[in-house]
Amino acid sequence: MAETLRVATWDTGLSRRGPGLLLKDIRKGEAQVAAATRIVDTIAPDVLLLTGIDWDLDGLSLEALNERFAQPYPHLFAPRPNSGWPSGADLDGNGKLGEARDAQGYGRFPGQGGMALLSRYPIEADRVRDFSRMLWKDLPDGRIAGAKLSPEAMAVQRLSSTGHWDVPLKLPSGERLHLLAFSATPPVFDGPEDRNGRRNRDEIAFWLRYLDGELDALPPEAPVILMGDANLDPKDGEGRRDALDLLLNGPHFQDPQPRSAGAKAAADPDHRGDSSLDTADYDGPGNLRLDYVLPSNDLHVEAAGVVWPEPGAPLAEAARAASRHKMVWLDIVLP
């Protein structure tokens, strides 16, 4: 039987309203933390991208969370995210500086709602490409022009609301696997200029430009896996879907379409997409497919799923208590 690699992404919702509060909750084993820990221990990904988790300079929160797992991960990667990082400009144009919406990515403090990668395989840190400082205006064929940013805002506004990383892993065979990780802004909470909708579209489109060789950095050699929170559903909810459609149906990736019985059971009556593919449980916009793990076409997917059990099933209460988003996982045959 072929050896497999379990890869997962999960917006844990492990974000708090102030710095240091998440660390305090982790150390005391708060209920949400305990629920998240149980899911990670049960699904046991070999590689796990966490989004929606607060960052701190010394990595104390991530280390404390890692120590709570039954099998802590030996390799952690969590550079400073753009979320909550001061831009120095009035990005939302309301005449005030230093607000959460003036940060490079929405956040009340630096690092709120960041990203972290945990791996059982070595991360080649010296080969990581972090594109998080790229300016939005520098994305080829971007949609910033209609976002009505001031010249001062346009000069400093980064594309990534959280981050865009190309992280190489060293596999047991000696082969290299590139993980393309990101977490995009939701395409809502703006005005008729659709600033967040445009930015969400371009955060997704970045990967198309990168893989098509349209940026200064050469694209990675296959195989690659794109993973993270796109904050965009292919059919339902708000947003500009052209770039996401090319990711899901274009030449670079396959879409294993991970499903769950819980998402199907919780389907909204006016759902347009396949409800069993949903990964987030929302009341207002309805349940949505927002989180993705997309392997390149040269990788073989052996199994896939979303941790959204039906009510009463094992892990159902933990999944509900942990986050609105549900963990998405794939088993990939190792190259």
N, C-alpha and C positions, 0 to 999 in steps of 0.2 A: 504494500500500500504506500502511495506517495506521501511524503512528509508535507504538512501544510503549515501555513502561517495565518494566524487569525489577526485580522486588522480591524480596528473599530474606531468610530468617532462618536462623541457624545457631548452635547451642550448640557452640562451638569446643572447649570443655574447656581453654581457655588460662588455667588457674588453677593457682597454685602454693601451697606450704605456708607461705610467708612473704612479706612485702612486699618488693618490689624484685627478686624472683627471676624473675618473668616478663619484666621489662625486660632482665635479663641474658641470658635465653634468646633473646629476640627479637634482641638486638644481635649475638649470636654465631651466629644462623641455625640454632638447634637443630632437630632433625629434625621434630618436631611442627609447629613454626612454619613450616618450609619446606614441609611437606605442606599446611598450611592456606593458605599463600600461593599455592601452585600451583592449588588449587581455586578460590580467589577470582579469580585471573587468568584461569582457563579459563572459568568461568561468567560472569564479568564483570557482576555485578548493578549496576544504576544506584543502587539503594538497598539497603543491607545492614544488618540488625540482628544484631549479635553478642551472644549471651548466654554466660554461663559464662566471662567474661573479666575478669581482675583490674583494678580501678580504682585510680588513684593521684591525688593531689591536683592535680598539675600536668599530668596527661594524658600523661606521658612514654611509657608503654607503648603507648598507642593511637597516638600520633604515630610511634613507632618502627615499629610494625606497619604503619601506613599507608604509611610510606616504603619498605617492602619490596615493595609491590604494583607491578606494571608500570605501572599508571595510578593513582597515589594519588588519594584522594577529596578534593575541595576543602572539603567541609563535614562537620564532626565534631560529635557531640553526645553527651556522657557526663557527666551530673550525678552527684553522689554517690549510690550505691545504699544500700539498707538492709542489704544483706548484710554481716555482720561488724561492724555499727555497734552499739556498746554501748547497751543499754537501761537499765542501772542497776538492773534488777530480776532476780529469780530466775525467769526465764520457764519453765524446765522443772521447777521445783519440787523440785530435788534438794538444796536447802539450801546451794548454793554460788553465788557471784556471779562474773561476768566470764568464764564459759566460752563456747565457740563457740555453744552452744545458748541462751545468754542474750542473744545479739545479736538485733537486730530481724529479721534473716534470718541463717540459719546462716553462720558464718564465723569463721575463726581470727584475722582481722585486718580492720580497716575496708576495705571494698571488695572483699574476696575474692569472686570469682564474680559480678561485676556485669554491666552491659549497656553497649553502645555502638552508636550509630547513625551510619553513614557514608553520605553522599549526594553524587551529582553535581549535584543540584538544591539551590537555596538552602533552608535551614531557617529558618523565621521564629521565631527564638529568643524574641522578645518576645511571641509568641502561644502559646508552649508552655504546656500545663497539666501540672504534675507532681503527681500525687495520692499520691505515695509516703509522705507523712506522715499520711495519713488513718488514724485508729485503727480497728482491726478491729471494736470494739464499735459503731462508728457506721455500719456498713454495714446498710442496711435489709434485713430478713429474712435476717440472717446466721445462722451456725451456731456462734457463739462460746460460747453458753450451756452447751453440753455439753462444752466443751474442758477443764474443770476448772482454769482459770487462777485464781490468787489474785487478790483485789481489787487488790493492788499491780501485778500483772502485767497485768491487764485494763485498768488505767488508762493504761498506756504502750504496750501491744502494738499495733504498726501492722499494718494489713492486708497490705501489700506485703512479701513476703520479699526482693524485689529492687527492684522499681519498677513503677509504672503511669504511662505517659506518653501524652499526646495531643500529637503533634508535627506541625504543619502544614508542608507543603512548597509552595514556589511553583513551579508548572509553567511550561514555556515559553509556553503559551497565556495565562498570567496567572491561570489557575484555581488553586484551592488543593486539595490532597489531604491528608487527615488520616491520620497513621499512629498506630495505637493499639498501643503496645508494652508487653510485660510478660514476666516470667519467674517462674513460680510455684514454690512449694516442692513437692517430691515428697510424695505422700500416704502416706508410709511413715516408718519410723524413729521410731515413737512407741509408745504403749501402747493399752490398750483404750478410753481416752477419745477416740482418733482425732483428736488435736489437729491433726496435719499434714494428715490427710484432710479435716477440716473447713475448715482454712485454705486448702488447695488449691482446694476447691470454691468458697469465697468469693472468692478471688483471680480466679477465672474469672467468677463471678457479678457481680463489680464492673462488668464491661463491660455486662451486661444492665441493671443499675441506672442506669448512666451514660446509655446510649442510650435508655432508657425515660423519662428525665427525672426520676428519683427522687432525684437528689442535688442539692446546692445549685448546682452548675455546670450550665449548660444544655448539652445534647448538641451536638456539632458538626454542621454541615450536611454532607450527603453531597457527595462520595464519601469513604468511609473504607476503610482496610485494617487489619484486626486481625492482628498478627503477634507471634510469640514462642514461648517454650517453656512450654506449659501443663502439662507433666509429667503428663499424663493421657491414657490411650488410651480411645477410645469403647467398646471391647469387652473388652480384655484387661488383666490386671494389677489392682492394687488401686485404690480411689478411689471417690468419690461423683460420679456422672456426670450428674446432672440439669441442672446449669448448662451443661456442655459440650454436652449434647444440644441445648439451646436455641440455643447459638451455631451449631452445625452445621446444625440443621434448623429454626431459627426464622425470624422475619421480617427480621432485620437483615443477614445475610450469606449468600453462596453458598459452597458447599464444592466447589472444583474437583477435589478428590481427587487430588493429585499422586502419581504412582506411580514405581516403579523396578523394573528387572529384578533387581537385586541383592537387594532386600528379598524379592521373591517366591522367589528361589533359596534364601534363608536362612530360609525359613518354619519356624516351630516346629510340631511334629506336632499339638499340642493347641490350635492357634490358633483363636480364635473369629471374629476380624475378618478383613478382607481383608489378607493378609500383604503384598501389593504396596504398601500405603499406609504401611507402617512407616517410621519415621524414626530409630530408635535401636536399636543392636545390643547387647543385653544377654544374659548367660548365665542369671542367676538367675530374674528374672521373665519372661524371653523377650523377643523383639524386640517393640517397641511403637511406636505412632504417638503421638508426644509434641509435635511441633513443627508449627506451623500458620501459614499465610498465608491469611486469609479476607477477600476483598474484599466490599464492599457490593454489593447486587443491581443497582445502576445502572452498575457497571463491567463491561466486556467482557473476558473472559479469553481470550487467544489461544493460550497454551501454558502447561504446568505440568510440574514434575518434581521428583524427589528425587535428589540426587547420591549414589547407591548403586549403582555399576556391578557387574556380575557379575564373579567372579574372572577375572583375565586381561585384562579390558577396560581401556581407557584410564581413568586416574584411580582404578582400583580400589585400588591400593596406597596412593595418597595419601589416599583417603577412609578407609581402614583406619587409617593412621598418624596422621591428624589428630585424630579424635574418635569416640567411640561414637555420637554424633549425626551426622546427615547434613544437608547444606544442602537446604532446601526453597525453591523459586523459582517465580515466576509471571511471565508476560509479560502486562501489562495494556495495552489500547489507551488511549493518552493522551486525557483529556477535552478 
